[in-house]
């Protein structure tokens, strides 16, 4: 059964198709009980049905939000918009129109509109120098300039006309809610500052972009830790801004910080996966029904997409830089090899790992050679590994 499309988003056949491809196909069956009116019930039955309804709506919020975030990291902003709109709709239903819980949905909508990260999974964004203010388009932000995405040897031209003003509107809504919520968490606030940073960067206002990204890093570090992957996004976008300003020394140091954060995180993830495999292999047949008690910090789909996008972008920069830094390039390659190993894309993990190994063999200091060699052995030991 297909549920009718939401009138707040869908206005024509193209919008229907975009909504279906983006998210509606995933949530269609979930909408049947949500959109069905409650029959005549006793007070206890009605209370139970309402509780179940709210649980289902919260699940839809989580699903649509994570889907929208993954599309944004994948550079599929046109697909992210319908999913983010559904997240906003259900967040409003569950929490009310002025709740701080609406902030993540507004941020997703804004980031989907900005399209600052481009449509290449590995891209360095270089805004054009010319901006146009069309007639009859008032607002504090200029119309979004064309943005060139340079990545994987390709160039893409993104036409973002009108997107920045819409993004500004969404972020203004989120900011108003945050200002009225003194107990708003740092986790929400850092995301808001990051989105403002991307917005100002896309508009060419690099000073304001750096101000907001600095706040993003501070708040993310307070909430999740100084070397957390949540904080790494702020460093990455700040590095992109300095890259656009041709301040390569600063940009390179920030890209190195991003690489170190992801490298450390992925080393721990590989170690955790090893421990889990070892315990499962040693588990007694008499304890089949008991779970292996290991804290497994699995990456979400959005984190996976972010890691692929960020690390490939940094690798692209390292490989194309006029002044080569082979140690830094090898470190990015090692991180990517671990990432693909965790995804069980073993052929790609082995290929990238061997590239890092060969690069490090040419250097006088080879401390990292043993770690990459060990990873290659892990990859090679997997039965499904085909080189």
C-alpha positions as CSV (number, residue, x, y, z in Angstrom):
1,X,0.0,0.0,0.0
2,X,1.4,3.4,-0.9
3,X,0.7,6.3,1.4
4,X,-0.2,9.6,-0.3
5,X,2.8,12.0,-0.5
6,X,3.0,14.9,1.9
7,X,1.5,18.1,0.5
8,X,4.1,20.3,2.3
9,X,6.8,19.0,0.0
10,X,5.2,17.4,-3.1
11,X,3.9,19.8,-5.7
12,X,4.4,17.8,-8.9
13,X,5.3,14.4,-10.4
14,X,9.0,15.2,-10.2
15,X,8.8,15.9,-6.5
16,X,6.8,12.7,-6.0
17,X,9.6,10.8,-7.7
18,X,12.3,12.6,-5.7
19,X,10.5,11.9,-2.5
20,X,10.0,8.2,-3.3
21,X,13.6,7.6,-4.4
22,X,15.0,9.6,-1.4
23,X,13.1,8.2,1.6
24,X,9.4,7.4,1.0
25,X,10.1,3.9,-0.2
26,X,11.9,3.1,3.1
27,X,9.2,4.5,5.4
28,X,6.1,3.8,3.4
29,X,4.9,0.8,5.5
30,X,5.8,2.6,8.7
31,X,3.4,5.5,7.7
32,X,0.3,3.3,7.6
33,X,-0.3,3.1,11.3
34,X,1.0,6.6,11.8
35,X,-1.4,8.2,9.3
36,X,-4.4,6.1,10.4
37,X,-6.8,7.7,12.9
38,X,-7.3,6.0,16.2
39,X,-10.6,4.1,16.5
40,X,-12.9,4.3,19.5
41,X,-10.9,2.8,22.4
42,X,-10.9,2.8,26.2
43,X,-8.6,5.2,27.9
44,X,-6.0,2.5,28.7
45,X,-6.1,1.2,25.1
46,X,-5.8,4.8,23.7
47,X,-2.8,5.5,26.0
48,X,-1.0,2.4,24.8
49,X,-1.7,3.2,21.2
50,X,-0.4,6.7,21.6
51,X,2.8,5.4,23.2
52,X,3.3,3.0,20.3
53,X,2.6,5.8,17.9
54,X,5.2,8.1,19.4
55,X,7.8,5.3,19.4
56,X,7.1,4.7,15.7
57,X,7.3,8.4,14.9
58,X,10.7,8.6,16.8
59,X,12.0,5.7,14.8
60,X,11.0,7.5,11.6
61,X,12.8,10.6,12.8
62,X,16.0,8.6,13.4
63,X,15.7,6.8,10.0
64,X,15.0,9.9,8.0
65,X,17.6,12.0,9.8
66,X,20.4,9.3,9.3
67,X,19.3,8.9,5.7
68,X,19.5,12.6,5.0
69,X,22.9,12.9,6.7
70,X,24.3,10.0,4.6
71,X,23.0,11.6,1.4
72,X,24.7,14.9,2.4
73,X,28.0,13.2,3.0
74,X,27.6,11.3,-0.3
75,X,27.1,14.7,-2.1
76,X,23.5,13.7,-3.0
77,X,21.9,16.9,-1.7
78,X,18.8,16.7,-3.9
79,X,18.0,13.3,-2.3
80,X,18.8,14.6,1.2
81,X,16.1,17.3,1.1
82,X,13.0,15.1,1.1
83,X,14.4,12.9,3.9
84,X,15.2,16.0,6.0
85,X,11.8,17.4,5.4
86,X,10.2,14.2,6.7
87,X,12.5,14.4,9.7
88,X,11.3,18.0,10.4
89,X,7.6,17.0,10.0
90,X,7.7,14.2,12.5
91,X,10.0,16.0,14.9
92,X,7.3,18.8,15.0
93,X,4.6,16.2,15.6
94,X,6.4,14.5,18.4
95,X,8.1,17.5,20.2
96,X,6.2,20.6,19.1
97,X,7.2,23.5,16.8
98,X,9.5,25.2,19.3
99,X,11.4,22.2,20.7
100,X,15.2,22.1,20.6
101,X,14.7,18.6,19.1
102,X,13.9,20.3,15.8
103,X,17.4,21.8,15.5
104,X,19.0,18.7,13.8
105,X,16.3,18.6,11.1
106,X,16.7,22.3,10.4
107,X,20.5,21.8,10.2
108,X,20.1,18.9,7.7
109,X,17.8,21.0,5.5
110,X,20.3,23.9,5.6
111,X,23.3,21.7,4.7
112,X,21.4,20.1,1.9
113,X,20.6,23.5,0.5
114,X,24.2,24.8,0.8
115,X,25.7,22.1,-1.3
116,X,29.0,23.3,-0.2
117,X,30.7,19.9,-0.2
118,X,29.8,19.3,-3.8
119,X,28.6,16.2,-5.7
120,X,31.9,14.4,-5.7
121,X,32.6,12.0,-2.9
122,X,36.1,13.3,-2.8
123,X,36.2,17.0,-3.4
124,X,38.0,20.2,-2.6
125,X,35.6,23.1,-2.8
126,X,36.9,26.3,-4.5
127,X,34.2,29.0,-4.6
128,X,34.4,31.2,-7.7
129,X,35.4,34.8,-7.2
130,X,32.3,36.3,-8.8
131,X,29.0,36.7,-7.2
132,X,25.7,37.9,-8.6
133,X,22.8,39.5,-6.9
134,X,19.7,38.9,-9.0
135,X,16.9,41.4,-9.2
136,X,14.1,40.8,-6.8
137,X,16.2,38.5,-4.5
138,X,16.5,40.3,-1.2
139,X,18.3,38.8,1.7
140,X,21.3,39.1,3.9
141,X,23.2,36.5,1.7
142,X,24.2,36.8,-1.9
143,X,22.9,34.2,-4.3
144,X,24.9,31.1,-4.1
145,X,27.9,31.4,-6.5
146,X,28.7,28.6,-8.9
147,X,31.0,26.3,-7.0
148,X,33.7,24.2,-8.7
149,X,34.3,20.8,-7.1
150,X,37.8,19.4,-7.8
151,X,38.2,15.8,-7.0
152,X,39.3,12.5,-8.4
153,X,40.5,14.3,-11.5
154,X,37.1,15.7,-12.3
155,X,35.5,19.1,-12.3
156,X,31.8,19.7,-11.6
157,X,29.9,22.9,-11.8
158,X,27.2,23.2,-9.2
159,X,24.4,25.8,-9.8
160,X,23.3,26.8,-6.4
161,X,21.0,29.7,-7.3
162,X,18.7,30.6,-4.3
163,X,20.1,27.8,-2.1
164,X,22.0,30.0,0.3
165,X,19.0,32.2,1.1
166,X,16.9,29.1,1.9
167,X,19.7,27.6,4.0
168,X,19.9,30.9,5.9
169,X,16.2,30.7,6.6
170,X,16.5,27.2,8.0
171,X,19.5,28.1,10.2
172,X,17.7,31.2,11.5
173,X,14.9,29.0,12.6
174,X,17.3,26.7,14.4
175,X,19.2,29.6,15.9
176,X,16.0,31.1,17.3
177,X,15.1,27.8,19.0
178,X,18.6,27.5,20.5
179,X,18.5,31.1,21.8
180,X,15.3,30.3,23.5
181,X,16.7,27.1,25.0
182,X,19.4,27.9,27.6
183,X,19.9,24.2,28.4
184,X,20.6,23.3,24.7
185,X,23.4,20.8,24.5
186,X,26.8,21.5,23.0
187,X,26.1,18.6,20.6
188,X,23.3,20.6,19.0
189,X,25.2,23.9,19.2
190,X,28.4,22.7,17.5
191,X,26.3,21.4,14.6
192,X,24.6,24.7,14.2
193,X,28.0,26.6,14.2
194,X,29.3,24.2,11.6
195,X,26.4,24.8,9.3
196,X,26.8,28.6,9.7
197,X,30.5,28.1,8.9
198,X,29.6,26.2,5.7
199,X,27.0,28.8,4.8
200,X,29.4,31.8,5.2
201,X,32.2,29.8,3.4
202,X,29.9,29.2,0.4
203,X,29.0,32.9,0.4
204,X,32.7,33.8,0.3
205,X,32.7,35.4,3.8
206,X,35.7,33.5,5.1
207,X,36.2,35.4,8.3
208,X,32.8,34.6,9.5
209,X,33.1,31.0,8.3
210,X,36.3,30.6,10.4
211,X,34.6,32.2,13.5
212,X,31.8,29.7,13.4
213,X,34.0,26.7,12.6
214,X,36.2,27.6,15.6
215,X,33.1,27.6,17.8
216,X,32.1,24.3,16.2
217,X,35.5,22.7,17.1
218,X,35.4,24.1,20.7
219,X,31.8,22.9,21.4
220,X,32.3,19.5,19.7
221,X,35.5,19.0,21.7
222,X,33.7,19.9,24.9
223,X,30.9,17.4,24.2
224,X,32.8,14.5,22.6
225,X,36.5,15.0,23.3
226,X,39.4,17.0,21.7
227,X,40.3,14.1,19.4
228,X,36.8,12.9,18.6
229,X,35.6,12.2,15.0
230,X,32.8,14.7,15.8
231,X,35.3,17.5,16.2
232,X,37.3,16.4,13.1
233,X,34.6,17.8,10.8
234,X,35.2,21.3,12.0
235,X,38.9,20.9,11.4
236,X,38.2,19.6,7.9
237,X,36.0,22.4,6.9
238,X,38.3,25.0,8.4
239,X,41.2,23.5,6.4
240,X,39.0,23.9,3.3
241,X,38.5,27.6,4.0
242,X,42.3,28.1,4.4
243,X,42.8,26.1,1.2
244,X,40.5,28.6,-0.6
245,X,42.5,31.5,0.9
246,X,45.7,29.8,-0.4
247,X,47.1,29.6,3.2
248,X,48.5,26.2,2.5
249,X,50.7,25.9,5.7
250,X,47.7,26.2,7.9
251,X,45.5,24.1,5.7
252,X,48.0,21.3,5.6
253,X,48.4,21.3,9.4
254,X,44.6,21.0,9.8
255,X,44.3,18.3,7.2
256,X,47.0,16.4,9.2
257,X,45.0,16.8,12.3
258,X,41.9,15.4,10.6
259,X,44.0,12.4,9.3
260,X,45.4,11.8,12.8
261,X,41.9,11.8,14.4
262,X,40.4,9.3,11.9
263,X,43.6,7.2,11.9
264,X,43.5,6.8,15.7
265,X,39.7,6.1,15.6
266,X,40.1,3.4,12.9
267,X,43.1,1.7,14.7
268,X,40.9,1.3,17.7
269,X,38.0,0.1,15.6
270,X,40.2,-2.6,13.9
271,X,41.5,-3.7,17.3
272,X,37.9,-4.0,18.6
273,X,36.9,-6.0,15.6
274,X,39.9,-8.3,16.1
275,X,38.9,-8.9,19.7
276,X,35.4,-9.7,18.8
277,X,36.4,-12.2,16.2
278,X,38.9,-13.8,18.6
279,X,36.3,-14.2,21.4
280,X,33.7,-15.6,19.0
281,X,36.1,-18.1,17.7
282,X,37.0,-19.2,21.3
283,X,33.4,-19.3,22.5
284,X,32.4,-22.6,24.0
285,X,29.6,-24.5,22.3
286,X,28.0,-24.8,25.7
287,X,27.5,-21.0,25.8
288,X,26.0,-20.5,22.4
289,X,23.1,-18.5,23.7
290,X,25.2,-16.0,25.5
291,X,26.4,-12.8,23.8
292,X,30.1,-12.0,23.6
293,X,30.5,-9.2,26.0
294,X,32.6,-6.6,24.1
295,X,31.8,-3.0,23.6
296,X,31.5,-2.8,19.8
297,X,31.5,0.9,18.7
298,X,30.1,0.3,15.2
299,X,30.1,3.2,12.8
300,X,26.8,4.6,11.6
301,X,26.1,4.8,7.9
302,X,26.5,8.6,8.1
303,X,29.9,8.2,9.8
304,X,31.0,5.7,7.2
305,X,30.0,8.1,4.4
306,X,31.7,11.0,6.2
307,X,35.0,9.0,6.7
308,X,35.0,8.0,3.0
309,X,34.3,11.6,1.9
310,X,36.8,13.3,4.2
311,X,39.7,10.9,3.9
312,X,39.4,10.6,0.1
313,X,39.4,14.4,-0.1
314,X,42.5,14.7,2.0
315,X,44.2,12.0,-0.1
316,X,43.3,13.9,-3.3
317,X,44.9,17.0,-1.8
318,X,48.1,15.2,-0.7
319,X,48.6,13.5,-4.0
320,X,48.1,16.6,-6.1
321,X,50.1,19.0,-3.8
322,X,53.1,20.7,-5.5
323,X,55.2,19.9,-2.4
324,X,54.8,16.2,-1.7
325,X,54.6,14.9,1.9
326,X,54.9,11.1,1.5
327,X,54.6,10.4,5.2
328,X,51.3,12.2,5.4
329,X,50.0,10.6,2.2
330,X,50.9,7.2,3.6
331,X,49.0,7.9,6.8
332,X,45.9,8.8,4.9
333,X,46.2,5.7,2.8
334,X,46.6,3.6,5.9
335,X,43.5,5.1,7.4
336,X,41.5,4.4,4.2
337,X,42.8,0.8,4.1
338,X,41.6,0.3,7.6
339,X,38.2,1.9,6.7
340,X,37.7,-0.4,3.7
341,X,38.8,-3.4,5.8
342,X,36.1,-2.6,8.4
343,X,33.5,-2.4,5.5
344,X,34.9,-5.8,4.3
345,X,35.7,-4.3,0.9
346,X,38.9,-6.4,1.1
347,X,40.2,-6.0,-2.4
348,X,40.1,-2.2,-2.1
349,X,41.6,-2.3,1.4
350,X,44.5,-4.5,0.1
351,X,45.1,-2.3,-2.9
352,X,45.3,0.9,-0.8
353,X,47.3,-0.8,2.0
354,X,49.9,-2.0,-0.5
355,X,50.1,1.5,-1.9
356,X,50.8,2.9,1.6
357,X,53.3,0.0,2.2
358,X,55.2,0.7,-1.0
359,X,55.3,4.5,-0.3
360,X,56.7,4.0,3.2
361,X,59.4,1.6,2.0
362,X,61.0,4.5,0.1
363,X,61.3,6.6,3.3
364,X,64.3,6.6,5.7
365,X,62.1,6.3,8.8
366,X,59.8,3.3,8.6
367,X,58.1,3.1,12.0
368,X,54.6,2.8,10.4
369,X,55.7,-0.1,8.1
370,X,55.0,-2.8,10.7
371,X,51.5,-1.5,11.4
372,X,50.5,-1.5,7.7
373,X,52.2,-4.9,7.2
374,X,50.1,-6.3,10.1
375,X,46.9,-4.8,8.5
376,X,47.8,-6.4,5.1
377,X,48.1,-9.8,6.9
378,X,44.7,-9.3,8.5
379,X,43.2,-8.6,5.2
380,X,45.0,-11.5,3.5
381,X,43.7,-13.9,6.3
382,X,40.1,-13.2,5.4
383,X,38.6,-16.1,3.4
384,X,36.8,-13.8,1.0
385,X,39.9,-11.7,0.2
386,X,40.6,-11.6,-3.6
387,X,43.6,-9.5,-4.6
